[in-house]
């Protein structure tokens, strides 16, 4: 009987295999690809942790996207991490590296004398799911100050030996110096608040605001100027999901911003900003235009303008409606205002 069952089981397996092959042949390549993709996603979702909580902290020109995982690991998204230490936010395909490979920003020979310090850092890439189920990668938040401290140690060692700090490291050292001092200020405030119980009373984003204020005092190019709400609404108008784990935006957003913001700030300001802002060898601007605005009047005017723009965005269901409101409220300089006709704003 046992032999009979065993033989029957083998026959069933053959039948199932034949059925599976027959079904696969009946499907198109697109259908087979879709099934395989869904199966892979299901396996991935069962093994990769989902963020318990997530948020963004203002840090320089962009937000620092961060999450807390079920094991209480604090994670900073990969793109935000690279930007925070002054690195390019673009990296080699996929996640840039495998989970156990040394991050590319620590692979330079300059770090060879510090291999013991590097070996103690939590350098593994961490994969996780956002609250919306999207796949994301990042680093342990403790790696950020560790890498920043390492850059500063390299600087200090060079200076103590009478050597010149390599020019290629200077942007990363500058970013690290600002970051460490900003985190130190926030850290002592957080410790006092916890010791006194004040952390239960302070505003949710109070520490983030303190860090942003500190950095603003240190160096203007690092200060976040355009609120996330501005870009969130642009993505909404064009029916696209707002990306939480990357700072990349559609290229045409730059053209929209020139129209929405700079052409309406003051007469001739857009042309003058473009003239003064340096370009790379491909003709692209090296800096955001707002970095050329003056502290005394340019930036306050920009902030005021942005507040009106975002208010109009919030009450507009689509881009056409928003742009019609914009033309009436903040018309371009040196253009004739068109009067709305019929159902233009409906």
C-alpha positions as CSV (number, residue, x, y, z in Angstrom):
1,X,0.0,0.0,0.0
2,X,2.8,2.4,0.9
3,X,4.4,1.6,-2.5
4,X,1.1,2.4,-4.2
5,X,0.8,5.7,-2.5
6,X,4.3,6.6,-3.4
7,X,3.8,5.8,-7.0
8,X,0.5,7.7,-7.1
9,X,2.2,10.7,-5.6
10,X,4.9,10.7,-8.3
11,X,2.2,10.4,-10.9
12,X,0.4,13.4,-9.5
13,X,3.5,15.4,-9.5
14,X,4.1,14.6,-13.2
15,X,0.5,15.6,-13.9
16,X,0.9,18.9,-12.1
17,X,4.1,19.6,-13.8
18,X,2.6,18.9,-17.2
19,X,-0.4,21.1,-16.4
20,X,1.9,23.9,-15.3
21,X,4.0,23.7,-18.5
22,X,0.8,23.7,-20.5
23,X,-0.5,26.8,-18.7
24,X,2.8,28.6,-19.1
25,X,2.7,28.0,-22.9
26,X,-0.8,29.4,-23.0
27,X,0.3,32.7,-21.4
28,X,1.9,35.6,-23.2
29,X,5.4,36.7,-22.2
30,X,3.9,39.8,-20.5
31,X,1.5,37.6,-18.5
32,X,4.3,35.3,-17.4
33,X,6.5,38.3,-16.5
34,X,3.6,39.7,-14.4
35,X,3.1,36.5,-12.5
36,X,6.8,36.2,-11.8
37,X,6.9,39.8,-10.6
38,X,4.0,39.3,-8.3
39,X,5.5,36.1,-6.9
40,X,8.8,37.9,-6.3
41,X,7.0,40.8,-4.6
42,X,5.1,38.4,-2.4
43,X,8.3,36.7,-1.3
44,X,10.0,40.1,-0.8
45,X,7.1,41.5,1.3
46,X,7.2,38.4,3.6
47,X,10.9,38.9,4.4
48,X,11.5,42.6,4.4
49,X,10.3,44.6,7.5
50,X,7.8,47.4,7.1
51,X,8.5,50.7,8.8
52,X,6.7,51.2,12.1
53,X,6.9,55.0,11.7
54,X,8.4,57.3,9.1
55,X,8.9,61.0,8.5
56,X,11.1,63.7,7.1
57,X,13.5,66.1,8.8
58,X,14.6,69.3,7.2
59,X,18.4,69.1,6.6
60,X,19.9,71.5,4.1
61,X,18.5,71.7,0.7
62,X,16.3,68.6,1.0
63,X,14.5,66.5,3.5
64,X,16.2,63.7,5.5
65,X,13.8,60.8,5.0
66,X,13.9,58.4,7.9
67,X,12.1,55.4,9.4
68,X,12.0,53.3,12.5
69,X,11.8,49.5,11.9
70,X,10.1,46.9,14.2
71,X,13.4,46.1,15.8
72,X,13.8,49.8,16.7
73,X,16.6,50.3,14.2
74,X,16.6,53.9,13.0
75,X,17.2,54.1,9.2
76,X,18.0,57.0,6.9
77,X,17.1,56.6,3.2
78,X,20.1,56.0,1.0
79,X,19.6,59.1,-1.1
80,X,19.1,61.3,1.9
81,X,22.2,59.8,3.6
82,X,24.4,60.6,0.7
83,X,23.2,64.2,0.4
84,X,23.7,64.8,4.1
85,X,27.4,64.0,3.8
86,X,27.8,66.1,0.7
87,X,27.9,63.2,-1.7
88,X,26.0,62.9,-5.0
89,X,22.6,61.3,-4.5
90,X,23.0,59.2,-7.7
91,X,24.6,55.8,-7.2
92,X,25.4,52.7,-9.2
93,X,22.3,50.8,-10.4
94,X,19.8,49.3,-8.0
95,X,20.6,50.0,-4.4
96,X,24.2,50.8,-5.5
97,X,25.7,48.0,-3.5
98,X,24.8,44.6,-2.0
99,X,23.7,44.3,1.6
100,X,27.1,43.3,2.9
101,X,29.5,45.1,0.5
102,X,31.3,48.2,1.9
103,X,29.5,51.4,0.8
104,X,31.2,53.0,-2.2
105,X,31.8,56.2,-0.3
106,X,34.0,54.3,2.1
107,X,36.0,52.3,-0.5
108,X,38.5,55.0,-1.3
109,X,42.2,54.4,-0.5
110,X,42.0,57.5,1.7
111,X,40.2,55.3,4.3
112,X,42.7,52.5,4.4
113,X,44.6,53.9,7.4
114,X,41.2,54.0,9.2
115,X,40.0,50.5,8.4
116,X,39.6,49.6,12.1
117,X,37.2,52.5,12.6
118,X,35.4,51.6,9.4
119,X,35.0,48.0,10.5
120,X,33.1,49.1,13.6
121,X,30.5,51.1,11.6
122,X,27.0,49.7,10.8
123,X,27.6,49.8,7.0
124,X,25.1,47.2,5.8
125,X,22.5,48.4,3.4
126,X,19.0,48.0,5.0
127,X,16.0,47.1,2.9
128,X,12.6,48.0,4.2
129,X,9.1,48.7,3.1
130,X,7.5,52.2,3.6
131,X,4.1,52.5,5.2
132,X,2.6,52.5,1.6
133,X,4.4,49.2,0.8
134,X,7.0,50.7,-1.5
135,X,10.5,49.1,-1.5
136,X,13.3,51.3,-0.1
137,X,16.9,51.1,1.0
138,X,18.9,53.0,3.6
139,X,21.5,52.9,6.3
140,X,21.5,52.7,10.0
141,X,21.1,56.3,11.3
142,X,24.2,55.8,13.5
143,X,26.3,55.5,10.4
144,X,25.7,59.2,9.5
145,X,27.6,60.8,12.4
146,X,30.2,58.0,12.3
147,X,31.1,58.8,8.6
148,X,31.0,62.5,9.3
149,X,33.4,62.1,12.3
150,X,35.7,60.0,10.1
151,X,36.0,62.8,7.5
152,X,36.8,65.2,10.3
153,X,39.4,62.9,11.7
154,X,41.1,62.7,8.3
155,X,41.2,66.5,8.2
156,X,42.6,66.8,11.7
157,X,45.3,64.1,11.0
158,X,46.3,66.0,7.8
159,X,46.6,69.3,9.6
160,X,48.5,67.8,12.6
161,X,51.1,66.4,10.2
162,X,51.4,69.6,8.3
163,X,49.8,68.1,5.2
164,X,47.3,69.7,2.9
165,X,43.8,68.3,3.1
166,X,43.0,66.7,-0.3
167,X,40.8,69.2,-2.3
168,X,38.4,66.4,-3.4
169,X,37.5,65.8,0.3
170,X,36.8,69.4,1.2
171,X,33.1,69.4,0.2
172,X,32.5,66.3,2.4
173,X,34.5,67.7,5.3
174,X,32.6,70.9,5.2
175,X,29.3,69.1,5.1
176,X,30.4,66.8,7.9
177,X,31.6,69.7,10.1
178,X,28.2,71.4,9.8
179,X,26.3,68.2,10.4
180,X,28.2,67.2,13.5
181,X,27.9,70.6,15.1
182,X,24.2,70.8,14.2
183,X,23.5,67.3,15.7
184,X,25.5,68.2,18.8
185,X,23.3,71.2,19.4
186,X,20.1,69.2,18.9
187,X,21.5,66.3,21.0
188,X,22.1,68.4,24.1
189,X,18.6,70.0,23.8
190,X,17.0,66.5,23.4
191,X,18.9,65.2,26.5
192,X,17.7,68.2,28.6
193,X,14.2,67.8,27.4
194,X,14.2,64.1,28.2
195,X,15.6,64.7,31.7
196,X,13.0,67.3,32.5
197,X,10.1,65.5,30.7
198,X,9.7,68.5,28.4
199,X,9.9,66.2,25.3
200,X,6.2,65.4,25.9
201,X,5.3,69.1,25.7
202,X,7.4,70.4,22.8
203,X,6.1,70.5,19.3
204,X,6.6,67.5,17.1
205,X,9.1,69.1,14.7
206,X,10.8,71.3,17.3
207,X,14.2,69.5,17.1
208,X,14.1,69.5,13.3
209,X,13.5,73.2,13.3
210,X,16.4,73.8,15.7
211,X,18.7,71.8,13.4
212,X,17.6,73.7,10.4
213,X,18.1,77.0,12.2
214,X,21.6,76.0,13.2
215,X,22.5,75.0,9.7
216,X,21.0,78.2,8.3
217,X,23.4,80.2,10.4
218,X,26.3,78.2,9.1
219,X,25.9,78.1,5.4
220,X,23.0,79.3,3.2
221,X,23.2,76.7,0.4
222,X,22.3,74.0,2.9
223,X,19.1,75.6,4.0
224,X,15.9,74.1,2.7
225,X,14.1,76.9,0.8
226,X,11.3,75.2,-1.2
227,X,8.8,73.4,1.2
228,X,7.9,69.8,0.4
229,X,4.3,71.0,-0.1
230,X,5.4,72.9,-3.2
231,X,6.6,69.7,-4.9
232,X,3.9,67.5,-3.5
233,X,1.3,69.6,-5.2
234,X,3.2,69.6,-8.5
235,X,3.3,65.8,-8.4
236,X,-0.4,65.8,-7.6
237,X,-1.3,68.1,-10.5
238,X,0.5,65.7,-12.9
239,X,-1.0,62.5,-11.4
240,X,2.3,61.2,-10.1
241,X,3.2,59.7,-6.7
242,X,5.4,62.0,-4.6
243,X,8.7,60.1,-4.0
244,X,9.7,59.9,-0.3
245,X,13.0,58.1,-0.8
246,X,14.7,60.2,-3.5
247,X,15.2,63.8,-4.3
248,X,15.0,63.3,-8.0
249,X,12.2,65.2,-9.7
250,X,11.0,65.4,-13.3
251,X,13.3,67.7,-15.3
252,X,10.3,69.9,-16.5
253,X,9.6,70.9,-12.9
254,X,12.5,73.3,-13.3
255,X,10.8,75.0,-16.2
256,X,7.5,75.2,-14.2
257,X,9.4,76.7,-11.3
258,X,10.9,79.4,-13.5
259,X,7.4,80.4,-14.6
260,X,5.6,79.9,-11.2
261,X,8.3,81.6,-9.1
262,X,11.2,83.5,-10.6
263,X,9.3,85.2,-13.5
264,X,6.9,86.7,-11.0
265,X,9.3,87.8,-8.2
266,X,10.5,91.1,-9.7
267,X,11.1,92.6,-13.2
268,X,14.0,90.9,-14.9
269,X,15.0,88.7,-11.9
270,X,14.8,85.4,-13.8
271,X,17.1,86.5,-16.6
272,X,19.6,88.0,-14.1
273,X,19.6,84.9,-11.9
274,X,20.3,82.7,-15.0
275,X,23.1,85.1,-16.0
276,X,24.8,85.1,-12.6
277,X,24.5,81.4,-11.8
278,X,27.5,79.3,-13.0
279,X,27.0,76.4,-15.4
280,X,28.9,73.1,-15.9
281,X,30.5,72.0,-19.1
282,X,27.1,70.7,-20.3
283,X,25.5,74.0,-19.9
284,X,23.4,73.0,-16.9
285,X,23.2,75.3,-13.8
286,X,25.5,74.3,-11.0
287,X,23.3,75.8,-8.3
288,X,19.6,76.4,-7.6
289,X,18.7,79.9,-8.7
290,X,17.5,80.9,-5.2
291,X,21.0,80.7,-3.9
292,X,21.9,83.9,-5.8
293,X,19.1,85.9,-4.1
294,X,20.2,88.4,-1.5
295,X,19.6,87.8,2.3
296,X,18.2,91.3,2.8
297,X,15.4,91.3,0.3
298,X,15.6,88.4,-2.1
299,X,15.0,85.5,0.2
300,X,12.2,87.2,2.3
301,X,10.5,88.0,-1.0
302,X,10.8,84.4,-2.2
303,X,9.4,83.1,1.1
304,X,6.4,85.4,0.8
305,X,5.9,84.5,-2.8
306,X,6.1,80.7,-2.0
307,X,3.5,81.0,0.8
308,X,1.0,82.5,-1.7
309,X,1.8,80.0,-4.4
310,X,1.3,77.0,-2.0
311,X,-2.0,78.5,-0.8
312,X,-3.2,78.7,-4.4
313,X,-2.0,75.1,-5.0
314,X,-4.0,73.8,-2.1
315,X,-7.3,75.2,-3.3
316,X,-6.7,74.1,-6.9
317,X,-7.9,70.7,-8.1
318,X,-5.6,70.7,-11.1
319,X,-2.7,72.6,-12.7
320,X,-4.9,74.5,-15.2
321,X,-7.0,75.9,-12.4
322,X,-3.9,76.7,-10.3
323,X,-2.2,78.5,-13.2
324,X,-5.3,80.6,-13.8
325,X,-5.4,81.7,-10.2
326,X,-1.7,82.3,-10.3
327,X,-2.0,84.6,-13.3
328,X,-4.6,86.7,-11.6
329,X,-2.9,86.8,-8.2
330,X,0.8,86.9,-9.1
331,X,1.1,87.9,-12.8
332,X,4.4,87.7,-14.6
333,X,6.3,90.9,-14.9
334,X,6.3,92.6,-18.3
335,X,3.3,90.6,-19.6
336,X,-0.3,91.6,-20.2
337,X,-2.8,90.1,-17.7
338,X,-5.5,88.1,-19.5
339,X,-9.0,88.4,-18.2
340,X,-10.8,85.1,-17.4
341,X,-13.5,84.4,-19.9
342,X,-16.6,82.1,-19.4
343,X,-15.8,78.9,-17.5
344,X,-12.0,79.3,-17.4
345,X,-11.8,78.8,-13.7
346,X,-14.5,76.1,-13.4
